[in-house]
Each structure stands twice: as C-alpha cells, then as structure tokens.
Amino acid sequence: MNWDGQGNGASQAAWGTRVSADRKLDVAHWQARLESLRAEHHVPAASLAVLVDGTVHELASGVLHRGTGVEATTDSVFQMGSIAKIYTASLIMRLVESGELDLDAPVVEVLPEFSAADPDASKVITTRQLLSHTSGLTCDFTHDSGRGDDCLAKYVEAAKDVALDCPPGTALSYSSVGYNVLGRIIEVVTGKVWDKALEDLLLTPLRLTHTMTLPEQALRFRAAMGHLGEAGQDPDPAPAWDLMPRSAGPYGRVIATAGDVVRLAEMHLNGGVSQDGTRVLSEESVALMQQRVVESPDKWTVSADGWGLGWTLYDWDGVQGYGHDGASIGQYGYLRVVPTAGVAVALLTNGGGARELYAALYRELLADLADVTMPAPFAPPAEPPVVDLTPLLGTYRREGVVITVAERDGAGHAVYEFVDGMKGFSEPLEIDLLPVTESVFAGTGVGAAFSEDYMPVVFSTLQDGTSCVYIGMRCGPKIA
C-alpha cells in the first residue's frame, strides 16, 4: 500500500484555514434555522457546534426531556452512539505512533485470547482491519458483561463463537464487535481500562471537560433524554436513559456536548495539535486515518463513499470530507469535517426526525461555509429501470439475520428475519424493493427499525466472488 500522501493532512488543514479566512458564521441566522428545522421535524432538542475560521460556535434549541421541559443549552450532553468509534480509533493511533502497536500484526499477538468462530480467520485479523471495518467481524452482538473493570475482557471472551459476516479482508462490513476488540487492545497495551485510557490520552490533553463514558459521570451535567415515536409526530421520552452495557463503550458510548465533539475534530484538522498547541497525534497518524482503505458499496445508509482508519469518508462532487454518524436509544449524532475549508460541524439530537433535520441543516450550512453540495435524499427515480432480478434471488445470511430475496407480483421483495441470538428482536420485516440501478434498490416498509424513509438495499460481490447484500452497512453473503 502506498502512503506517499501521509503528510497531506497537516498541509490540507493549513490550507483549509486560509481558504476559510473570509467565512463568517451568521449565528443569529443559523440559530433561527436550527429552531425552525428542529420544530418542523419533531426533534425535541438539538445542539449544534460549528468550527469556522478557527472559532467554535455553539448553538442549542428545544428541551432535553419533553416530560420535564428542561431547556437544552450548549453545555448539555448527549449520547452519541457510534461516534465513539472515532475516539477509540484516535487512541489506537496514539499507541501505533508510540511503537507499542503494529497496525498490520495479527490481533492475537496482542490478545492471545482473541478468536472468532473461524479459527483460521482468527489468526490473520489485524488492527488495521478492525479500524476500517474489513475484519469480517459482525456488528450486532450486544453482551452485558457487567459493570466491572473486566467488562471488555469478558465481552471479547463471549464473542469467540460469533460467526463472521465475511472472510477477513474481502469486504467492508460495519462492525461494532471489532471496535470492542480495539478497546480491549487499548487496555492490554496501556494497562488501563478503556475509560481511563480515553481520559488520560485524549480527553485531558484536549481539555474536553464535558466528555465522559459512564452514566454517573453524566449526572454532573444537563443530560439529554432519548425520545421514541412514530415518524412525523412529537416523540415521547424513552423508557430508560441508557440501555447499553458498560462494555459498549469503545463502539458506542461516549457522552459529550457538540462543542467537545468539534474540538476533537479540530485536533484532526490541525494535524494532531489541540487548540492550546498540545500535540496529541502526529501529522502522519492524522493523515493515515483519513486515507481511504476500502470503498463502500452502500453509499447512502450513512452517506459513506469509503472508509479510512476510523473515519467515514465522503466525496461531495469532488470536495473530500470525513466524519461519523451515531445512534443510541432515541439519540442521534452527526459529525462532518471539510479539510479544504477548515470547517467541522457536529449536530447532537434526542429523537424525532433527526436524520431529516441533519440533512436539511447540513445541506444549507456546508454549502454556505465550505462550498459543499450534498447529494439529494436517497429515493427511487421517477422512472425506475427495468432490472432482471434472477441473479439476485436467494437467501443471504449474516450473524443473527437471514434475508430472503424473492420476486413477488413481478417485483423484488425481501424478508429480513432476526434469528439465533437476535431472534425476537423484531418481527420479520417485509421490504418491497424498488430499483434504483441494477444492484441498488430502495426498500420500503422498513419503519423505524432502520430508517424513516427508503432503506438502501445494495447487492455486491466479495473479493472471492461470493454474492452478498448490504442492509444497514452490514454485509450478508449469499448462502442459497
């Protein structure tokens, strides 16, 4: 692999600052837009932070809990779901650049106890593959291993029998399991629990005083409550504030203000240096994280054109960017960074039509500040193409899910069924497949389990020639 461009991250950041020097944020205008769009899409509360021209601007709107009416403020903290993966990836890169970890060495050299259901695959999976979601490890294995400091060690042990989605190195398949393994690697190399390593190696150097990992830490602050409900209506408070176990931390539980999220992104924009000049990562590590490791067959579910080492990568008509999405119980976050403009934007929300709010707000905001043209919402064309479904018909399977694709009344149809450890998670989902291209379909009838609009269903092929289907960024190989 050619790393000739490793040093470009810092030069792009410097150039981005020059480009954005004449950009100013009209705070009053964007506060009004945030409030208007939040109300329109039934989002109880939203917190927005924008880095432009070297300044972080913070805005907030709505209520943190519709039952109590507590007002959202810029120092309110939200659960961010998978945006936590960027924190874990940044920690890993600190260990790589210090020489304590080799990206391309097999994980078992650091964690001899690590294994997946496939013994051969277990011997070759690398840290680089875990970071880029190319390890083949599955996503949806949630295991409550308790509240103790050994929770990640117990999680990795429990995941030994979990089947791979696909062979290592053959495809992108989004994996939360992989990020928990990364969290355990951090613990073994540093001798600290993941939470403490995060605090010492990232949060403290960056002075992120409103970022934490545990519920009891969030009680010090105004904390957002997640909300659930039907699309197009005001949602109700979720039955519990946090249903994730402690072991979900490395892949899904960092709690923060939008401003703190943007300050983390600012360090990456500045070539690894914090606002006060503290070097947290090297320029080489920052640039390496932003380099494309793998293309994404599904470019719509989380707007990913590809994946780097932790970062989701975007291509907005030639303007390159990176970021990450996240979701927990009724809370949703969106981080976008445009290096050539020196712009970073974080939006944290607590329910309702959060994705619609994000899309409408970012489409306007990034166009104004960074000359970015975001793609139109995913939907079937007015005149769908005629597609021969024959090669696509059959049964696809990944851990916990069986997807059956058939032809019904001359049109494509899929049944998405939860099995094994996920059995009972939901009734089988009946999905009509509306063709967008010969391999991309807009799925209907999915509901709030995945999306409030059309769900991308993308057919692709693994490197070994096996057919597969992507739903929710997870790869399901064809088995029959």
C-alpha positions in Angstrom: 0.0 0.0 0.0 1.3 3.4 -0.9 1.4 6.0 1.9 3.1 8.8 -0.1 0.3 11.2 0.9 0.7 10.8 4.6 1.8 14.3 5.3 -1.1 15.9 3.4 -3.4 16.1 6.4 -1.5 18.9 8.1 -1.0 20.8 4.8 -4.6 20.5 4.0 -5.6 21.8 7.4 -3.3 24.8 7.0 -4.7 25.5 3.5 -8.2 25.0 4.8 -7.7 27.7 7.3 -6.6 30.1 4.6 -9.5 29.3 2.4 -12.0 29.8 5.2 -10.5 33.1 6.4 -13.2 35.2 4.9 -16.0 32.8 6.0 -18.1 34.1 8.9 -20.9 32.3 10.7 -24.2 34.3 10.9 -25.0 32.9 14.4 -28.5 34.6 14.5 -29.5 33.1 11.1 -28.3 29.6 12.0 -29.9 29.7 15.4 -33.2 30.6 13.7 -32.8 27.8 11.1 -31.9 25.3 13.9 -35.0 26.2 15.8 -37.3 26.1 12.7 -36.0 22.8 11.3 -36.0 21.2 14.7 -39.7 22.0 15.2 -40.5 21.0 11.7 -39.0 17.6 12.1 -40.3 17.0 15.7 -36.9 16.8 17.3 -37.2 17.7 21.0 -33.7 19.1 21.3 -30.7 19.8 19.1 -27.2 21.1 19.9 -25.1 22.4 17.1 -21.4 23.3 17.1 -19.6 24.8 14.1 -15.8 25.3 13.7 -15.1 28.0 11.1 -12.3 30.5 10.7 -10.6 28.9 13.8 -13.6 29.6 16.1 -16.0 27.1 17.6 -19.6 28.5 17.7 -22.2 26.6 19.8 -26.0 26.7 19.5 -28.8 24.9 21.2 -32.6 24.6 20.8 -35.5 22.8 22.4 -35.9 20.7 25.5 -33.8 17.8 26.8 -36.9 15.9 28.1 -40.4 16.6 26.9 -41.8 15.3 30.2 -39.9 17.8 32.3 -39.4 20.7 29.9 -35.7 21.2 30.8 -34.2 23.5 28.3 -31.3 22.4 26.0 -28.2 24.5 26.4 -24.8 24.5 24.7 -23.3 22.7 27.7 -25.9 19.9 27.6 -24.5 16.4 27.0 -25.9 13.8 24.6 -25.3 10.1 23.9 -23.5 9.9 20.6 -23.6 6.2 19.7 -21.1 5.1 17.1 -19.3 8.5 17.0 -17.5 6.9 20.0 -15.6 4.8 17.4 -13.6 7.9 16.4 -12.4 8.3 20.0 -11.3 4.6 20.1 -9.6 4.9 16.7 -7.7 8.0 17.8 -6.5 6.2 20.9 -5.3 3.3 18.8 -3.3 5.6 16.6 -1.6 7.1 19.7 -0.4 3.6 20.5 0.7 2.9 16.9 2.8 6.0 16.6 4.5 5.4 20.0 5.6 2.0 18.7 3.5 0.0 21.2 1.2 -1.4 18.5 1.6 -2.6 14.9 -1.4 -2.0 12.6 -0.6 -5.0 10.5 0.3 -7.5 13.1 -2.4 -10.1 13.9 -4.6 -9.2 16.8 -3.7 -12.5 18.5 -0.1 -11.2 19.0 -1.5 -8.6 21.4 -4.6 -10.6 22.6 -3.8 -14.3 22.5 -7.2 -15.0 23.9 -8.9 -13.3 20.8 -10.8 -15.6 18.4 -13.8 -15.6 16.2 -15.9 -18.6 15.2 -13.5 -19.3 12.3 -10.1 -20.4 13.7 -8.2 -19.6 10.5 -9.6 -16.1 10.3 -8.8 -15.5 13.9 -5.1 -15.9 13.2 -5.0 -13.2 10.5 -7.3 -10.4 11.5 -5.3 -7.2 12.1 -5.8 -4.0 13.9 -5.9 -2.1 10.6 -8.8 -4.3 9.5 -10.7 -3.7 12.8 -10.3 0.1 12.3 -11.5 0.0 8.7 -14.4 -2.5 9.2 -12.7 -5.0 6.9 -12.1 -7.7 9.5 -15.3 -9.6 8.7 -16.4 -9.5 12.4 -20.1 -8.9 12.8 -21.8 -5.8 14.2 -24.8 -6.7 16.2 -23.5 -8.7 19.2 -24.6 -6.9 22.4 -23.4 -8.7 25.5 -23.8 -7.3 29.0 -20.6 -8.4 30.8 -21.3 -6.4 33.9 -20.1 -3.1 35.3 -16.7 -4.2 36.4 -13.4 -3.1 35.0 -13.1 -6.5 33.4 -16.2 -5.9 31.2 -14.3 -5.7 27.9 -12.2 -8.8 28.7 -15.4 -10.7 29.3 -17.0 -9.3 26.2 -14.1 -10.5 24.0 -14.3 -13.9 25.6 -18.1 -14.1 25.0 -17.7 -13.1 21.3 -15.5 -16.1 20.5 -18.3 -18.1 19.0 -19.9 -15.3 17.0 -19.8 -16.0 13.3 -18.0 -13.7 10.8 -20.1 -11.8 8.3 -17.5 -12.4 5.6 -13.8 -13.6 5.4 -11.3 -11.0 6.7 -10.1 -8.5 4.1 -12.7 -9.4 1.5 -15.2 -6.6 2.0 -16.4 -3.7 4.2 -18.9 -4.8 6.8 -19.6 -2.4 9.6 -18.5 -4.0 12.9 -19.1 -2.8 16.5 -17.6 -6.1 17.7 -14.3 -5.1 16.0 -14.3 -1.8 18.0 -14.8 -3.6 21.3 -11.8 -5.7 20.4 -9.9 -2.5 19.7 -11.0 -1.2 23.2 -9.6 -4.4 24.8 -6.3 -3.9 22.8 -6.0 -0.4 24.3 -6.5 -1.9 27.8 -3.8 -4.5 27.4 -1.2 -2.2 25.8 -1.8 0.7 28.3 -2.5 -1.3 31.4 -5.6 0.9 32.0 -9.3 0.3 31.5 -10.6 1.8 28.3 -12.5 4.6 30.0 -9.3 5.7 31.9 -7.1 5.4 28.8 -9.6 7.6 27.0 -9.5 10.2 29.8 -5.7 10.3 30.1 -4.6 10.0 26.5 -7.3 12.0 24.7 -9.8 13.9 26.8 -7.4 15.6 29.2 -4.8 16.7 26.6 -7.7 18.2 24.6 -9.3 19.7 27.7 -12.6 18.1 26.8 -14.3 18.7 30.2 -17.8 17.9 29.0 -17.0 14.4 27.6 -17.4 11.2 29.5 -18.3 7.5 29.2 -20.3 6.5 32.3 -23.9 7.4 33.3 -22.9 8.5 36.8 -20.4 11.0 35.2 -23.2 12.4 33.0 -25.3 13.3 36.1 -23.0 16.3 36.7 -24.4 17.9 33.6 -27.6 18.7 31.8 -28.2 15.4 30.1 -30.5 14.8 27.1 -33.1 12.1 27.3 -33.7 10.0 24.2 -37.2 10.1 22.7 -39.0 7.5 20.6 -42.2 7.6 18.5 -43.8 7.5 15.1 -42.4 9.5 12.2 -44.0 12.9 11.8 -45.2 13.2 15.4 -43.7 14.5 18.6 -41.9 11.6 20.2 -42.2 10.6 23.9 -39.3 10.0 26.3 -37.7 6.6 26.0 -38.4 4.1 28.8 -34.8 4.4 30.0 -32.0 6.9 29.6 -29.4 4.3 28.6 -29.9 0.7 27.8 -26.3 -0.1 26.7 -24.0 -2.1 28.9 -20.6 -0.7 30.0 -18.9 -3.0 27.5 -20.4 -0.9 24.7 -18.1 2.0 25.4 -15.5 1.6 22.7 -18.1 1.3 19.9 -21.0 3.2 21.2 -20.9 5.1 24.5 -19.2 8.4 24.6 -21.3 11.2 26.1 -20.5 14.8 25.2 -21.5 18.3 24.1 -21.5 19.2 20.5 -18.7 21.7 21.2 -16.5 19.0 22.6 -17.1 16.8 19.6 -16.0 19.6 17.3 -12.9 20.3 19.4 -11.8 16.6 18.8 -12.3 17.1 15.1 -10.4 20.4 15.3 -7.4 18.5 16.6 -7.5 16.2 13.5 -7.9 19.3 11.2 -4.9 20.8 12.8 -2.6 17.9 12.1 -2.9 16.4 15.5 -2.5 19.6 17.6 -5.0 20.9 20.1 -6.2 24.4 20.4 -3.6 25.2 23.0 -0.7 23.8 21.0 -0.6 20.3 22.7 0.4 17.6 20.2 -2.0 14.7 20.6 -1.3 12.8 17.4 1.4 13.1 14.8 0.7 14.6 11.3 1.3 11.1 9.9 -1.2 9.4 12.1 -3.9 12.1 11.4 -3.3 11.8 7.6 -3.3 8.0 7.7 -6.7 7.9 9.4 -8.2 9.9 6.6 -6.8 7.8 3.7 -9.3 5.5 2.0 -8.8 1.9 2.9 -11.9 0.5 1.3 -14.7 1.6 -1.0 -18.3 1.5 0.3 -20.8 -0.4 -1.8 -23.6 1.2 0.2 -23.1 5.0 -0.2 -26.4 6.0 1.3 -27.1 4.5 4.7 -24.5 6.7 6.4 -23.5 8.7 3.3 -20.2 6.7 3.1 -18.2 6.7 -0.1 -15.4 4.8 1.7 -13.7 4.1 5.0 -10.4 5.1 6.5 -8.9 4.1 9.8 -12.0 5.0 11.9 -13.3 7.8 9.8 -16.2 7.6 7.4 -15.1 9.2 4.1 -17.2 11.4 1.9 -16.9 12.8 -1.7 -19.2 15.7 -2.3 -18.8 16.2 -6.0 -15.0 16.3 -5.7 -14.9 18.0 -2.3 -13.4 15.5 0.2 -14.6 15.2 3.8 -14.7 12.8 6.7 -16.9 12.3 9.8 -19.1 9.7 11.5 -22.8 9.1 12.4 -24.0 7.7 15.7 -27.3 6.5 17.3 -28.3 5.2 20.7 -31.7 4.8 22.3 -33.5 7.8 20.8 -30.4 9.9 20.4 -28.6 10.7 17.1 -25.4 12.5 16.2 -23.7 13.7 13.0 -20.1 14.9 12.6 -18.8 16.3 9.3 -15.4 17.7 8.6 -14.3 19.6 5.4 -10.5 19.9 5.5 -10.1 22.2 2.5 -12.4 24.7 4.2 -11.2 24.2 7.8 -14.8 23.5 8.8 -16.2 21.0 11.2 -19.8 20.6 12.2 -21.4 18.4 15.0 -25.2 18.0 15.5 -26.5 16.1 18.5 -30.2 15.3 18.9 -32.6 13.4 21.2 -35.2 11.9 18.9 -37.8 12.6 16.3 -36.9 13.1 12.6 -33.2 13.7 13.5 -31.9 12.5 10.1 -34.2 14.8 8.2 -33.1 17.7 10.4 -29.4 16.8 9.8 -29.9 16.6 6.0 -31.7 19.9 5.7 -29.5 21.8 8.0 -26.1 20.4 6.8 -27.2 20.9 3.1 -27.5 24.6 3.8 -24.7 25.0 6.3 -22.0 23.2 4.4 -22.9 24.9 1.1 -22.6 28.3 2.8 -19.3 27.6 4.7 -17.5 25.0 2.6 -19.0 25.1 -1.0 -20.2 21.5 -0.4 -23.1 20.2 -2.4 -24.6 17.3 -0.5 -26.4 14.6 -2.5 -30.2 14.5 -2.8 -32.1 12.3 -0.4 -32.0 8.6 -1.3 -35.1 7.5 -3.2 -36.1 5.6 -6.3 -36.1 7.5 -9.6 -39.4 8.7 -11.1 -38.9 6.2 -13.9 -37.2 3.2 -12.3 -35.0 1.0 -14.5 -36.2 -2.5 -15.6 -34.0 -5.0 -13.7 -33.5 -8.7 -14.2 -33.9 -9.9 -10.6 -32.9 -13.5 -11.3 -29.2 -13.2 -10.3 -30.3 -11.5 -7.0 -32.8 -14.1 -5.8 -31.9 -16.3 -3.0 -31.0 -16.5 0.7 -28.4 -14.3 2.4 -27.2 -14.7 5.9 -25.0 -12.9 8.5 -24.8 -13.3 12.2 -28.3 -13.0 13.6 -30.1 -12.2 10.4 -31.4 -14.1 7.4 -32.5 -12.1 4.3 -34.6 -13.9 1.7 -34.9 -12.1 -1.7 -37.8 -13.2 -4.0 -39.9 -12.0 -6.8 -43.5 -11.1 -5.9 -46.0 -9.9 -8.4 -43.2 -9.2 -10.9 -41.3 -7.0 -8.4 -38.5 -7.6 -5.9 -39.3 -8.4 -2.3 -37.1 -9.1 0.7 -37.9 -10.7 4.1 -35.5 -9.5 6.8 -35.7 -12.0 9.7 -33.9 -12.0 13.0 -32.5 -15.4 14.1 -30.2 -17.0 16.6 -29.2 -14.6 19.3 -31.2 -11.8 17.8 -34.4 -13.9 17.5 -37.3 -11.9 19.0 -35.6 -8.6 18.4 -38.4 -7.7 15.9 -41.0 -9.4 13.8 -39.7 -10.2 10.3 -39.6 -7.1 8.1 -41.3 -7.2 4.8 -39.4 -5.0 2.3 -40.5 -4.1 -1.2 -37.5 -3.5 -3.4 -37.8 -0.5 -5.8 -35.0 -0.5 -8.4 -32.6 2.5 -8.4 -29.9 0.7 -10.5 -29.3 -2.9 -11.4 -27.8 -3.5 -8.0 -29.2 -0.8 -5.8 -32.8 -0.8 -4.5 -34.9 1.5 -2.3 -36.5 -0.6 0.4 -40.0 0.3 1.7 -41.9 -0.7 4.8 -38.8 -0.9 7.0 -40.1 1.6 9.5 -38.2 3.0 12.5 -36.1 -0.2 12.9 -33.7 1.2 10.3 -34.9 4.4 8.7 -37.8 6.8 8.3 -37.6 6.9 4.5 -36.3 4.5 1.9 -33.8 2.0 3.1 -30.8 1.3 0.7 -30.6 -2.4 -0.2 -27.3 -2.9 -2.1 -26.2 -6.1 -3.9 -22.5 -6.6 -4.3 -19.7 -9.2 -4.6 -17.0 -10.2 -2.2 -13.4 -10.4 -3.4 -13.7 -14.2 -3.6 -16.7 -13.9 -6.0 -19.4 -14.6 -3.4 -22.6 -12.5 -3.9 -23.8 -10.5 -1.0 -26.3 -7.9 0.1 -25.9 -4.8 2.2 -28.6 -3.6 4.6 -27.7 -1.2 7.2 -24.0 -1.3 6.1 -23.8 -4.9 7.2 -22.7 -7.5 4.6 -24.8 -10.6 4.2 -23.2 -13.3 1.9 -25.5 -15.4 -0.3 -25.8 -19.0 1.0 -28.5 -20.4 -1.3 
